[in-house]
Amino acid sequence: MTTGAATIPGTTTPLPQADAPPLVRVRGLEKVFRADRRPVRAVAGVDLDILPGEVHALVGESGSGKTTLARCILRLIEPTAGTVEVDGRDVARLRGGDLRALRREMQLVFQDPQGSLDPRMSVLELVAEPIRTHLRPGRGSLQPTVLELLDGVGLARRHLDRRPHELSGGQCQRVAIARALALKPRLLVLDEPTSALDVSVQAQILNLLLDLRARHGLTYLLISHDLGVVRHLSDRISVMYLGRVVERTSADVVFEDARHPYTRALLASVPDVAAAGTRRPALIRGDPPSPADPPLGCPFHPRCWLRDHLEDASICETTAPPPVNDVNRAACFFPDRVAPALAKAALGVGATSHADLVAGGPAPAGSLVTLANWQDPPYLRWAYLHVGELIPTATISRGDAPVMPLPRAERDLDALEFRIRGQRHTVGAMLDRTATDGFLVLHHGRILAERYGGAMTETTPHLLQSVSKSMTSALAGALVGAGRLDPDGLVTDYVAELRGGSFVGCTVQHLLDMRAGTRFSEAYEDLDADIRISEQVAGWRPRTRAGLPPDLYGYMATLENQGPHGGPFVYRSILTDVLGWVMERAGGDSFARLFSHHVWSRLGAEQDAEITVDARGGALEDGGISVTLRDLGRFGLMHLWRGEAAGGRVLPASWVARVGGLRPDLVEAFGRSLTYDGVATATSHYHDQWWVFDAERGIYGGIGIHGQALVIHRAADVVIVKVSTQPDPLDREKHELQLAGAIAIGDALERGG
């Protein structure tokens, strides 16, 4: 909800500030009871900060330790271990008058409003009682003070002489709140303040509490299992399970991107009226274990639904997960796998329109497209068309050059047949099976086929993933042609920050051909792989690993080697980002501006492109570019036309010509890195950030995960563009099918003109 200084509309009361010292500071708090001579850890080592003016919610099932924790904070019961500080004062050390003064600053509103009020006392006596007890006023009447307090909670003079049984439940709770406010406290503990009330009355009490917070600058510790109440009131949420905090973050983030499987299970248990007719997955199994006999390892593991989606979750049974702290918001070994697993099992907690997500249209209200899940199905089809709404981007301007025309000469290619591994396929079936968002075939510079799926249109930019690498290569060619970049030059001659590190002896050409010896794992299914960690640095995923550098530049400087530079081809995405850094130094500007000046503004592009950037503006050249389908086709035509576009020369002809040519040394270094049937040949290799499929016929392309492809077929004078959102990053069957289909289209056009 709130992360910095703000003001509630209509008031002058500031909301909590993240940099303010906490009003309440709890460290290592434990409370152990004895039941049949057995220790029961009701609170098991809790750390908690409550900021001034904050509404901090404790949520969890009954018996999770919420109320016990609050009672320890109020010192209604003595903790077994740990400390509680209120405004810098250690509560356990206070005695006598100091303790009574502190109690005036901390008041409690109970769950049962009628049960918390003495039935023999009138409203006047009930509200006046704490004033008489703690403030010891003179003999004068307290009625004016009580009337002022009652007016503040929406009660009137006529209620003064009534007893609790003569009031409604909502009125009793208003009396309890007035009674708590009588001593002008700083902290109010709200223990299920609306659970005993009718739904219509609950809303009145919630609005009253928000209004009182604004008028009096109150801080609330809210205890509730009602997530609707929590969402309405709270700024931050601590989720408790078996006496432990298992997740803590802002309220908005909890509801949009919960990282602990228990939190997700709680959210899934909330009925969704808007989703009538659909069933949510029941994620919680059975009853909570007894706190007298908690499970070993992660306390939630016997009930954890996530374990069904993990190959090896044995660590959960033997080892306690890392505790919640400033760096680690969820006490789970696999927080990054919660959203993907839930997405595969069902639509996901809180999503209201599966159709919109699948189509890629406007994000539905309440949908959960977040940094944690945007690369997973079904969310990626929407996210790949709206990257700029999730991640910061830099614009690659098209400038003011005339748009390259694309005349139409359309043909139906759906029935075109081709074979893979002895099986017959058609282009139409291939497009249907490979999650196609956009498909374009250009022959002799004319549109032969163009189609769109989901919400993508001719003006919608689509994330290219690693096709971005092939586009990045174009800037290298432009800078080489301008005399600003030497392919045989040393990386460390351009980037001083890399001197003395792993890139000593690495040339620019080693980066272009993916032959640097850098250690970098590209296993997309492993969230601990280097590619996924680099995504955290680049702002593509939430930061869950402590100690990561603040930006990509710092991250690249930490890389180590696993072999010599100039060795065999090994695909390492980070090398393209190092290349981007080199080009920024060689060109003297940011990648986005350099690419615009040297390539995009000269191409005749129809739309601006964009590229994702990290927290300090560093571009992710290895996969962060988004363009429209037609503009990617225009880029392909520029390659097909040896570096020229409608507006003139873009790249040196020698640079473009060398990409598809035969290089025996690169073929040898490549080995059998590509084995797709109908795609790979004896001359296949990788050169200048392009996959060369058939060097003898000049067939090469850019490939990206989840089904992105740009294929140049020089022999047929054809460019094929396909953008997709396939569920798995590297589905070999689908990648092979669409690349073989693209080449088959070129082959057929080559034969038939």
Secondary structure in CASP SS format (residue, H / E / C, confidence):
PFRMAT SS
TARGET T0000
AUTHOR 0000-0000-0000
METHOD secondary structure of the structure
MODEL  1
M C 1.00
T C 1.00
T C 1.00
G C 1.00
A C 1.00
A C 1.00
T E 1.00
I C 1.00
P C 1.00
G C 1.00
T C 1.00
T C 1.00
T C 1.00
P E 1.00
L C 1.00
P C 1.00
Q C 1.00
A C 1.00
D C 1.00
A C 1.00
P C 1.00
P C 1.00
L C 1.00
V E 1.00
R E 1.00
V E 1.00
R E 1.00
G E 1.00
L E 1.00
E E 1.00
K E 1.00
V E 1.00
F E 1.00
R E 1.00
A E 1.00
D C 1.00
R C 1.00
R E 1.00
P E 1.00
V E 1.00
R E 1.00
A E 1.00
V E 1.00
A E 1.00
G E 1.00
V E 1.00
D E 1.00
L E 1.00
D E 1.00
I E 1.00
L C 1.00
P C 1.00
G C 1.00
E C 1.00
V E 1.00
H E 1.00
A E 1.00
L E 1.00
V E 1.00
G C 1.00
E C 1.00
S C 1.00
G C 1.00
S C 1.00
G C 1.00
K H 1.00
T H 1.00
T H 1.00
L H 1.00
A H 1.00
R H 1.00
C H 1.00
I H 1.00
L C 1.00
R C 1.00
L C 1.00
I C 1.00
E C 1.00
P C 1.00
T C 1.00
A E 1.00
G E 1.00
T E 1.00
V E 1.00
E E 1.00
V E 1.00
D C 1.00
G C 1.00
R E 1.00
D E 1.00
V H 1.00
A H 1.00
R H 1.00
L C 1.00
R C 1.00
G H 1.00
G H 1.00
D H 1.00
L H 1.00
R H 1.00
A H 1.00
L H 1.00
R H 1.00
R H 1.00
E H 1.00
M E 1.00
Q E 1.00
L E 1.00
V E 1.00
F C 1.00
Q C 1.00
D C 1.00
P C 1.00
Q C 1.00
G C 1.00
S C 1.00
L C 1.00
D C 1.00
P C 1.00
R C 1.00
M C 1.00
S C 1.00
V H 1.00
L H 1.00
E H 1.00
L H 1.00
V H 1.00
A H 1.00
E H 1.00
P H 1.00
I H 1.00
R H 1.00
T H 1.00
H H 1.00
L H 1.00
R C 1.00
P C 1.00
G C 1.00
R C 1.00
G C 1.00
S C 1.00
L C 1.00
Q H 1.00
P H 1.00
T H 1.00
V H 1.00
L H 1.00
E H 1.00
L H 1.00
L H 1.00
D H 1.00
G H 1.00
V C 1.00
G C 1.00
L C 1.00
A C 1.00
R H 1.00
R H 1.00
H H 1.00
L C 1.00
D C 1.00
R C 1.00
R C 1.00
P H 1.00
H H 1.00
E H 1.00
L C 1.00
S C 1.00
G H 1.00
G H 1.00
Q H 1.00
C H 1.00
Q H 1.00
R H 1.00
V H 1.00
A H 1.00
I H 1.00
A H 1.00
R H 1.00
A H 1.00
L H 1.00
A C 1.00
L C 1.00
K C 1.00
P C 1.00
R C 1.00
L E 1.00
L E 1.00
V E 1.00
L E 1.00
D E 1.00
E C 1.00
P C 1.00
T C 1.00
S C 1.00
A C 1.00
L C 1.00
D C 1.00
V H 1.00
S H 1.00
V H 1.00
Q H 1.00
A H 1.00
Q H 1.00
I H 1.00
L H 1.00
N H 1.00
L H 1.00
L H 1.00
L H 1.00
D H 1.00
L H 1.00
R H 1.00
A H 1.00
R H 1.00
H H 1.00
G C 1.00
L C 1.00
T E 1.00
Y E 1.00
L E 1.00
L E 1.00
I E 1.00
S C 1.00
H C 1.00
D C 1.00
L H 1.00
G H 1.00
V H 1.00
V H 1.00
R H 1.00
H H 1.00
L H 1.00
S C 1.00
D C 1.00
R E 1.00
I E 1.00
S E 1.00
V E 1.00
M E 1.00
Y E 1.00
L C 1.00
G C 1.00
R E 1.00
V E 1.00
V E 1.00
E E 1.00
R E 1.00
T E 1.00
S E 1.00
A H 1.00
D H 1.00
V H 1.00
V H 1.00
F H 1.00
E H 1.00
D H 1.00
A C 1.00
R C 1.00
H C 1.00
P H 1.00
Y H 1.00
T H 1.00
R H 1.00
A H 1.00
L H 1.00
L H 1.00
A H 1.00
S C 1.00
V C 1.00
P C 1.00
D C 1.00
V H 1.00
A H 1.00
A H 1.00
A C 1.00
G C 1.00
T C 1.00
R C 1.00
R C 1.00
P C 1.00
A C 1.00
L C 1.00
I C 1.00
R C 1.00
G C 1.00
D C 1.00
P C 1.00
P C 1.00
S C 1.00
P C 1.00
A C 1.00
D C 1.00
P C 1.00
P C 1.00
L C 1.00
G C 1.00
C C 1.00
P C 1.00
F C 1.00
H H 1.00
P H 1.00
R H 1.00
C C 1.00
W C 1.00
L H 1.00
R H 1.00
D H 1.00
H H 1.00
L C 1.00
E C 1.00
D C 1.00
A C 1.00
S C 1.00
I H 1.00
C H 1.00
E H 1.00
T H 1.00
T C 1.00
A C 1.00
P C 1.00
P C 1.00
P C 1.00
V C 1.00
N C 1.00
D C 1.00
V C 1.00
N C 1.00
R C 1.00
A E 1.00
A C 1.00
C C 1.00
F C 1.00
F C 1.00
P H 1.00
D H 1.00
R H 1.00
V H 1.00
A H 1.00
P H 1.00
A H 1.00
L H 1.00
A H 1.00
K H 1.00
A H 1.00
A C 1.00
L C 1.00
G C 1.00
V C 1.00
G C 1.00
A C 1.00
T C 1.00
S C 1.00
H H 1.00
A H 1.00
D H 1.00
L H 1.00
V H 1.00
A H 1.00
G C 1.00
G C 1.00
P C 1.00
A C 1.00
P C 1.00
A C 1.00
G C 1.00
S C 1.00
L C 1.00
V C 1.00
T C 1.00
L C 1.00
A C 1.00
N C 1.00
W C 1.00
Q C 1.00
D C 1.00
P C 1.00
P C 1.00
Y H 1.00
L H 1.00
R H 1.00
W H 1.00
A H 1.00
Y C 1.00
L C 1.00
H C 1.00
V H 1.00
G H 1.00
E H 1.00
L C 1.00
I C 1.00
P C 1.00
T E 1.00
A E 1.00
T E 1.00
I E 1.00
S C 1.00
R C 1.00
G C 1.00
D C 1.00
A C 1.00
P C 1.00
V C 1.00
M C 1.00
P C 1.00
L C 1.00
P C 1.00
R E 1.00
A C 1.00
E C 1.00
R C 1.00
D C 1.00
L C 1.00
D C 1.00
A C 1.00
L C 1.00
E E 1.00
F E 1.00
R E 1.00
I E 1.00
R C 1.00
G C 1.00
Q E 1.00
R E 1.00
H E 1.00
T E 1.00
V H 1.00
G H 1.00
A H 1.00
M H 1.00
L H 1.00
D H 1.00
R H 1.00
T C 1.00
A C 1.00
T E 1.00
D E 1.00
G E 1.00
F E 1.00
L E 1.00
V E 1.00
L E 1.00
H E 1.00
H C 1.00
G C 1.00
R E 1.00
I E 1.00
L E 1.00
A E 1.00
E E 1.00
R E 1.00
Y E 1.00
G C 1.00
G C 1.00
A C 1.00
M C 1.00
T C 1.00
E C 1.00
T C 1.00
T C 1.00
P C 1.00
H E 1.00
L E 1.00
L C 1.00
Q C 1.00
S C 1.00
V H 1.00
S H 1.00
K H 1.00
S H 1.00
M H 1.00
T H 1.00
S H 1.00
A H 1.00
L H 1.00
A H 1.00
G H 1.00
A H 1.00
L H 1.00
V H 1.00
G H 1.00
A C 1.00
G C 1.00
R C 1.00
L C 1.00
D C 1.00
P C 1.00
D C 1.00
G C 1.00
L E 1.00
V H 1.00
T H 1.00
D H 1.00
Y H 1.00
V C 1.00
A H 1.00
E H 1.00
L H 1.00
R C 1.00
G C 1.00
G C 1.00
S C 1.00
F C 1.00
V C 1.00
G C 1.00
C C 1.00
T E 1.00
V H 1.00
Q H 1.00
H H 1.00
L H 1.00
L H 1.00
D C 1.00
M C 1.00
R C 1.00
A C 1.00
G C 1.00
T E 1.00
R C 1.00
F C 1.00
S C 1.00
E C 1.00
A C 1.00
Y C 1.00
E C 1.00
D C 1.00
L C 1.00
D C 1.00
A C 1.00
D H 1.00
I H 1.00
R H 1.00
I H 1.00
S H 1.00
E H 1.00
Q H 1.00
V H 1.00
A H 1.00
G C 1.00
W C 1.00
R C 1.00
P C 1.00
R C 1.00
T C 1.00
R C 1.00
A C 1.00
G C 1.00
L C 1.00
P C 1.00
P C 1.00
D C 1.00
L H 1.00
Y H 1.00
G H 1.00
Y H 1.00
M H 1.00
A C 1.00
T C 1.00
L C 1.00
E C 1.00
N E 1.00
Q C 1.00
G C 1.00
P C 1.00
H C 1.00
G C 1.00
G C 1.00
P C 1.00
F C 1.00
V C 1.00
Y C 1.00
R C 1.00
S C 1.00
I H 1.00
L H 1.00
T H 1.00
D H 1.00
V H 1.00
L H 1.00
G H 1.00
W H 1.00
V H 1.00
M H 1.00
E H 1.00
R H 1.00
A H 1.00
G H 1.00
G C 1.00
D C 1.00
S C 1.00
F H 1.00
A H 1.00
R H 1.00
L H 1.00
F H 1.00
S H 1.00
H H 1.00
H H 1.00
V H 1.00
W H 1.00
S H 1.00
R H 1.00
L H 1.00
G C 1.00
A C 1.00
E C 1.00
Q C 1.00
D C 1.00
A E 1.00
E E 1.00
I E 1.00
T E 1.00
V E 1.00
D C 1.00
A C 1.00
R C 1.00
G C 1.00
G C 1.00
A E 1.00
L C 1.00
E C 1.00
D C 1.00
G C 1.00
G C 1.00
I E 1.00
S E 1.00
V E 1.00
T C 1.00
L H 1.00
R H 1.00
D H 1.00
L H 1.00
G H 1.00
R H 1.00
F H 1.00
G H 1.00
L H 1.00
M H 1.00
H H 1.00
L H 1.00
W C 1.00
R C 1.00
G C 1.00
E E 1.00
A E 1.00
A C 1.00
G C 1.00
G E 1.00
R E 1.00
V C 1.00
L C 1.00
P C 1.00
A H 1.00
S H 1.00
W H 1.00
V H 1.00
A H 1.00
R H 1.00
V H 1.00
G C 1.00
G C 1.00
L C 1.00
R C 1.00
P H 1.00
D H 1.00
L H 1.00
V H 1.00
E H 1.00
A H 1.00
F H 1.00
G C 1.00
R C 1.00
S C 1.00
L C 1.00
T C 1.00
Y C 1.00
D C 1.00
G C 1.00
V C 1.00
A C 1.00
T C 1.00
A C 1.00
T C 1.00
S C 1.00
H E 1.00
Y E 1.00
H E 1.00
D C 1.00
Q C 1.00
W E 1.00
W E 1.00
V E 1.00
F E 1.00
D E 1.00
A C 1.00
E C 1.00
R C 1.00
G C 1.00
I E 1.00
Y E 1.00
G E 1.00
G E 1.00
I E 1.00
G E 1.00
I C 1.00
H C 1.00
G C 1.00
Q E 1.00
A E 1.00
L E 1.00
V E 1.00
I E 1.00
H E 1.00
R H 1.00
A H 1.00
A H 1.00
D C 1.00
V E 1.00
V E 1.00
I E 1.00
V E 1.00
K E 1.00
V E 1.00
S E 1.00
T C 1.00
Q C 1.00
P C 1.00
D C 1.00
P C 1.00
L C 1.00
D C 1.00
R H 1.00
E H 1.00
K H 1.00
H H 1.00
E H 1.00
L H 1.00
Q H 1.00
L H 1.00
A H 1.00
G H 1.00
A H 1.00
I H 1.00
A H 1.00
I H 1.00
G H 1.00
D H 1.00
A H 1.00
L H 1.00
E H 1.00
R H 1.00
G H 1.00
G C 1.00
END
